[in-house]
Amino acid sequence: MSKDPKKIPFFSQGTFSIVAAPHEALLPAIASTLPPHEKSLCLYLCGNYPVLLPKLDRRRRIFHVRRAINPYQVFEILDESRHSLILFEHDPGLYDGEPELAEAVGMKCRETAEDAAVVLFHKRFDSALSMMERYADRVVVISEADKTRPIEKARATRCGQTTLGSWKNG
Amino acid sequence: MTWELEDRDLSEECIFRTIYGEKHGWKIFGGRDIADMIEKQTRYTADLYNVDIRQEQRFLAENNLRLCLNTGDDVFSSGPGMPLSVMEIQASVAPHRNKEMRSLSAVFGGRTWENSGSNTELSEWLIDLVSETDPDVVLFENADGWMHRICKIADELQIFNSLSRTGTFGELKSRSYFSYGRTEYKPPAMIPEGRVIIDNAQSFVYHEGGLRGVFLASRLAGVSPNLASRFTPGTIVSKYEEFEALRRGIAIPYRKRDAEMLRPSNEIRIDYRGGLIFQPEPSVYGNVHQLDFTSFYPSIIVNYNLSPETMENPGIEGFLPSVIDPLLKFRLKTKSLKKIDPEYSGMDALLKWMLVTCFGYTGYKNAKFGRIELHEKITTIATEILTGVADIADSMEMPVLHGIVDCVWVQGGDIKELKRRVEERYSIPTEYESYDWICFLPQKDGSGSYTGYFGRLTDGQPKIRGAAARRKDMPPYVRRMQEEMISILCSEKTPAGLLNLECPIREIYSRYYEEAPSAPVEDFLLRRRIGREKYTKRCIAGTLIEACRDDGVHISAGMDIPYVVRDARRQAADPEWAMKTADMKYYRGLIDKAYGEIEFVFSSIKKKDISRQGER
């Protein structure tokens, strides 16, 4: 595991990387890896409530998105993927009730990385990521990511209102 | 692995149907343990079907049989109930804190029995009584808390336990789970054979639907009434879908593997994907109508043929609409029948809950027939419809004051004509209610609350939603005060007349405020759902868990604890059985809050009057 407080490295094909970093560091790094015009090159894989995806410019940089709501759908998506770059926003909720499947997902990421660059990222290096660590070629942890965030801040980072859309009358 | 299984005659090649079409695969003759082994060995790439199906459900579906249905009756018939004998049993105490039942009472065929004694004496007495009277159905308050103890005693005494007609019981284990953002707790249960025992204190399906609701759930889902009474409406609808799939020869996936399709990033809805709200301007309005869609989301599923497989092939008949359509039609029937005969209310309530949850299940991670984009498509269409309704209302010069997901509040105009036009355009039935006046409450920041309002219906009755009088986080004392105030307000027919009631309302407030210290402490009971079993920071939930542990009460995440706040500043609270005093400063704060909602009526009318004077 490398601890690089300054920058997040670029990702090359044939590697599976895990990156745990604060959103301020992750966002520009992930945005910079998105290919400008070739949507079929990059797949963004995430859970049903991604935090970083809404913050990315999804109109000028068009890429493919697939959301999974359980680990079995992650296996399916990785199996079917033909993209050369897979950006996988880690969602700890995917493993609720089935924490042991995190390791199998790590194994699957390793397998998929034979033909692609797989980047699994999250704001914190949590227990699910630590189960996947042994399958990764590279693990990058930016120091602030280790800190537990205060509850209020964690809530504020959820990407705003995700259920009901509202318009003010008048 | 398949060769190995084939060699041992444990598998054979086959072609089977799924909702997506025919598939080639292997029929494996084995249980869930083999399925799990296959899953692990194939590194979760094998698609497994029909693994976790209840055997009795499968047998019923494959033989086209139904439970709780008279021969020749249609499953969607609303005919008379079954002639079953019902016994009601009640213990004098609740099992959560008491190990001893102390006394039991039973009512059957117009007779009442009562007995008291030790658990052993009472268990023996109850087993004898049930054996003698042989009821078909037992409504036993907190059965799931007491039955384990009764069964254990019967085992120890080596007597035939007649609470089950065969003497044997199945067991449902307790579990805590996370649903709709909060932790729920499901207590353990002993399941008898040949007799129905319903825990009428815990069963949601019985609480909402009564015995007719339980039996309807059983016949629709193909599970015994014992199980149906212990399932949530979501599980009932999920079991119903599974039962229908099995009946039609469609294999049920073990894991929900059909992930979202590949979608370009610029076409995906992330920030906003739920229902639509037109936020109200908080104030009091006169001559208002509320137009509601009946079973809005299920109707969208049916009318627009929305199912996981139709997302890619919209031309084919969807599985989901085909199973929801008869439910929907049946609901419309029971909804009108219950107005004539209240006996149908239970069936109607059960159907209502099943239809409410069938939409949510399309996006649930363990639902067998769901998909993210299906869930999104339903809400997208719902948004378009609600916007369309607002346009129709505007064109009829009926301003939309408020709208939320499946209903709108409009002012003035011809509501019958609006209803007709909406139904004509969208083919979804609607209902309306008219108010003489309605008050939309403000949120903390002053903007309109999405769900908080109260008003006077044209028949003079109050309707309250989201205000203190209806909130579970308010104690009975405060709820009662606000209800009293709203009923006084409802004596006035016009918004202008409400100002005459400011003094009597203020008097009610003063009375409740002053008399609070002398009110019985149970009037200040609140309920708290325990989200987890340990809290690191000091909080009310943590204090309550400590108190329960000290008193030997077992606590699991998802349980509700009734309590009284003793000292809010120190986060000190006592559970119901140990309550002594209530923190008056805290509870008077709640009284003020509830009064504030009523006071808002007067302040907003005065504000309107001032602005009108300014306009002149």
Interface residues (C-beta under 8 A of the other chain):
Chain A: K39 L43 Y44 N48 P50 L53 P54 L56 R58 R59 R61 I62 F63 H64 V65 R66 R67 A68 I69 N70 P71 Y72 Q73 V74 F75 E76 I77 D79 D96 G97 L101 A104 M107 K108 C159 G160 Q161 T162 T163 L164 G165 S166 W167 K168 N169 G170
Chain B: R43 Y44 T45 Y177 F178 R255 K256 R257 D258 A259 E260 M261 L262 R263 P264 S265 N266 I268 I270 D271 Y272 R273 G274 G275 L276 I277 F278 Q279 P280 E281 G363 Y364 K365 N366 I372 T383 V400 L401 H402 V405 S447 G448 Y450
